Amino acid sequence: MSTPSEQLIVNALRRATDRMALPPESRWIRERRASSPGSTLALVVAAAVLVIAVGGAINALRTEPRVVPASGVDPFMAREDAAWARVRSDLPSDFVVLRPSWIPAEFRGSGDCPSPTGSAEALGHGYARGPTPSYTVDYKSNLLSDGMCAGFELVGAFRTGGFPEPGAAPTPRSGCVPVGTLAARGTVVGVQTCVEHGPQTRPPGRDVYTWLWWTENGGTYQIGSRDIELADLIRIVRSLEPVR
């Protein structure tokens, strides 16, 4: 210490601490009680269960497929696939069957108007000259006041001669009037209007069809309707794809 006064303070503190009563040394550190074998085993088992549970949860998170369950098969899609499968199976393999990949939403059928319906003839007359493979598929919407279903019709037939070559304007159907042509599918598509002869009770305009006609892949194809605008008919034509 640097001064006598500081030395006096230190000596006084030492005398004071020497006079303080301390507990026995054995009580300075708390004794640890030995664990019983039973409690130790319980702790080990609990730890093992926890590890297994956590591991199982992690494994489930890693392996659980993140796929939303299917809501079921669309009845219209099932009918459509079945109709086109029948048409394809009834025709020669070298005949290209064209199916639309787009249709107006309302032509998915109804209770009175099933949609689509299809038929095929391996040696029918169709719309070509002489016996030739052909097919017809009808898409329908709902029952109208004249007792008929709104819809449109797709027709395909093998070309056996007497038809324009690809790129040339097609010949109009019998009783139809050509109103113009358009370019689609790498060829010339003819647009025609046809008046249907039938009952006189049909509303005005319900007896007039619009038909699109063209040649492709060695065959002739047509689509006609009295219920669809020309723009939608053209869109259907451009959406056609071969049935495999």
C-alpha positions in Angstrom: 0.0 0.0 0.0 1.2 3.5 -0.7 0.0 5.3 2.5 -0.4 4.3 6.2 -4.1 5.2 6.1 -4.7 2.6 3.3 -2.8 0.0 5.2 -5.0 0.7 8.3 -8.2 0.2 6.2 -7.0 -3.1 4.8 -6.0 -4.4 8.3 -9.4 -3.5 9.7 -11.2 -5.4 6.9 -9.1 -8.5 7.4 -9.9 -8.5 11.2 -13.6 -8.1 10.5 -13.7 -11.0 8.0 -11.7 -13.2 10.4 -14.4 -12.7 13.1 -17.2 -13.8 10.6 -18.6 -17.4 11.2 -18.6 -19.5 8.0 -20.7 -22.7 7.4 -18.9 -26.0 7.3 -16.9 -26.6 4.1 -19.0 -29.6 3.2 -22.0 -27.2 2.6 -20.2 -24.9 0.2 -21.0 -27.2 -2.8 -24.4 -28.9 -3.1 -24.2 -32.6 -3.2 -25.5 -34.3 -6.4 -27.9 -37.1 -5.7 -27.3 -40.2 -7.7 -30.0 -41.0 -10.3 -31.9 -44.2 -9.9 -31.6 -46.8 -12.8 -35.3 -46.5 -13.4 -35.4 -42.8 -14.0 -32.3 -43.0 -16.2 -34.0 -45.7 -18.4 -37.1 -43.6 -18.6 -35.1 -40.6 -19.8 -33.4 -42.7 -22.5 -36.7 -44.2 -23.7 -38.3 -40.7 -23.9 -35.3 -39.4 -25.8 -35.5 -42.3 -28.3 -39.2 -41.8 -28.8 -38.7 -38.1 -29.5 -35.9 -38.9 -32.0 -38.1 -41.4 -33.9 -41.1 -39.1 -34.0 -39.0 -36.2 -35.3 -37.3 -38.4 -37.8 -40.6 -39.8 -39.1 -42.1 -36.4 -39.5 -39.0 -35.2 -41.5 -39.1 -38.3 -43.7 -42.8 -37.8 -44.4 -42.3 -34.2 -45.4 -39.5 -35.3 -47.8 -41.4 -38.2 -49.4 -45.0 -37.1 -49.4 -46.0 -36.3 -53.0 -47.1 -32.7 -53.6 -49.9 -33.7 -56.1 -53.4 -32.3 -55.9 -55.9 -35.2 -56.1 -57.7 -35.4 -59.4 -61.2 -34.0 -59.3 -62.5 -36.8 -61.6 -62.9 -37.3 -65.4 -64.8 -34.7 -67.4 -67.8 -36.6 -68.8 -67.7 -34.5 -72.0 -64.0 -35.2 -72.5 -64.6 -38.9 -72.0 -67.5 -38.9 -74.6 -65.4 -36.9 -77.1 -62.3 -39.2 -76.7 -64.5 -42.2 -77.2 -66.3 -40.8 -80.3 -63.0 -39.9 -82.0 -61.4 -43.3 -81.1 -64.3 -45.1 -82.8 -64.0 -43.0 -85.9 -60.2 -43.6 -86.0 -60.5 -47.3 -85.5 -63.1 -47.7 -88.3 -61.0 -46.0 -91.0 -57.9 -47.0 -92.9 -54.7 -46.0 -91.2 -53.6 -43.8 -94.2 -56.7 -41.7 -93.9 -55.9 -38.6 -91.8 -58.7 -38.0 -89.3 -58.8 -34.4 -88.2 -60.2 -33.5 -84.7 -60.7 -30.0 -83.3 -58.6 -29.0 -80.3 -60.9 -26.0 -79.7 -64.7 -25.7 -79.8 -67.0 -23.0 -78.5 -67.7 -23.8 -74.8 -71.5 -24.1 -75.3 -71.2 -27.1 -77.7 -70.6 -29.7 -74.9 -74.0 -31.2 -75.2 -77.1 -31.3 -73.0 -79.7 -33.8 -71.8 -81.6 -33.6 -75.1 -78.6 -33.2 -77.3 -75.7 -35.6 -76.6 -72.4 -34.4 -77.8 -70.4 -35.4 -79.7 -71.6 -38.3 -81.8 -69.6 -39.8 -84.6 -69.8 -42.3 -87.4 -67.4 -43.6 -90.0 -67.7 -45.8 -93.1 -64.7 -47.6 -94.5 -66.3 -47.9 -97.9 -69.1 -45.3 -97.8 -69.9 -42.7 -100.5 -69.5 -39.7 -98.2 -69.1 -36.5 -100.2 -66.5 -37.9 -102.7 -67.2 -39.5 -106.0 -67.5 -43.3 -105.7 -67.0 -45.5 -102.7 -64.6 -43.9 -100.3 -63.8 -43.9 -96.6 -65.6 -41.1 -94.8 -66.5 -39.9 -91.3 -69.0 -37.4 -89.7 -68.8 -36.1 -86.1 -71.6 -33.8 -84.7 -71.1 -31.4 -81.8 -74.4 -30.2 -80.2 -75.4 -27.6 -77.7 -79.0 -27.4 -76.6 -82.5 -28.1 -77.9 -84.0 -25.1 -79.8 -87.6 -24.1 -80.4 -87.8 -25.8 -83.7 -87.1 -29.2 -82.1 -83.5 -29.5 -83.4 -80.2 -29.2 -81.6 -77.9 -26.3 -82.1 -74.5 -27.6 -83.3 -71.9 -28.0 -86.0 -70.8 -30.9 -88.1 -67.3 -32.1 -89.2 -67.0 -34.3 -92.3 -64.0 -35.9 -93.8 -63.6 -38.2 -96.9 -60.8 -39.7 -98.9 -60.3 -37.9 -102.2 -60.6 -40.4 -105.1 -60.5 -38.0 -108.0 -62.4 -35.1 -109.4 -61.4 -32.7 -106.6 -59.1 -29.7 -106.8 -55.5 -30.2 -105.9 -54.2 -28.7 -102.6 -54.0 -25.0 -102.9 -56.8 -24.7 -105.4 -60.3 -23.4 -104.6 -62.5 -26.3 -103.7 -65.7 -27.1 -105.6 -68.9 -26.0 -103.7 -71.3 -28.5 -102.4 -74.4 -29.2 -104.5 -77.0 -26.5 -103.9 -74.5 -24.2 -102.2 -73.3 -20.8 -103.3 -69.6 -19.9 -102.9 -69.2 -16.6 -101.1 -65.4 -16.4 -100.9 -62.1 -18.2 -99.9 -59.6 -17.8 -97.1 -56.1 -19.1 -96.5 -55.8 -21.7 -93.7 -53.9 -25.0 -93.0 -51.5 -24.2 -95.9 -54.3 -24.4 -98.5 -57.3 -22.5 -99.8 -60.6 -23.0 -97.8 -63.8 -22.3 -99.7 -66.7 -20.6 -97.8 -70.2 -21.4 -99.0 -73.8 -20.9 -97.9 -76.4 -23.5 -98.4 -80.2 -23.4 -98.0 -81.6 -26.5 -96.4 -84.9 -27.7 -97.8 -87.2 -28.9 -95.0 -90.1 -27.9 -92.7 -91.2 -24.3 -93.1 -91.7 -23.9 -89.3 -88.0 -23.0 -88.8 -87.2 -19.5 -87.6 -85.8 -17.2 -90.3 -82.1 -18.0 -90.9 -82.3 -21.5 -89.3 -82.4 -23.1 -92.8 -79.2 -21.4 -94.0 -75.9 -23.3 -93.4 -72.4 -22.0 -93.7 -69.9 -24.5 -94.9 -66.1 -24.5 -95.1 -64.6 -26.9 -97.6 -60.9 -27.7 -98.3 -58.5 -30.5 -99.4 -55.7 -31.7 -97.2 -53.6 -34.9 -96.9 -55.2 -36.5 -99.9 -58.7 -36.0 -98.5 -61.5 -33.5 -98.5 -62.8 -31.9 -95.3 -65.8 -29.9 -94.4 -67.3 -28.1 -91.4 -70.8 -26.7 -91.4 -73.2 -25.1 -89.1 -76.2 -22.7 -89.0 -75.6 -21.9 -85.3 -72.0 -20.6 -85.3 -70.4 -17.4 -86.6 -68.0 -17.7 -89.4 -65.1 -16.5 -87.2 -65.6 -19.4 -84.8 -65.9 -21.9 -87.7 -62.5 -20.6 -89.0 -61.0 -21.0 -85.5 -62.2 -24.6 -85.3 -60.7 -25.3 -88.7 -57.3 -23.9 -87.7 -57.4 -25.9 -84.5 -57.8 -29.3 -86.2 -55.2 -31.9 -85.4 -54.7 -35.5 -86.6 -56.1 -38.3 -84.4 -53.3 -40.7 -83.5 
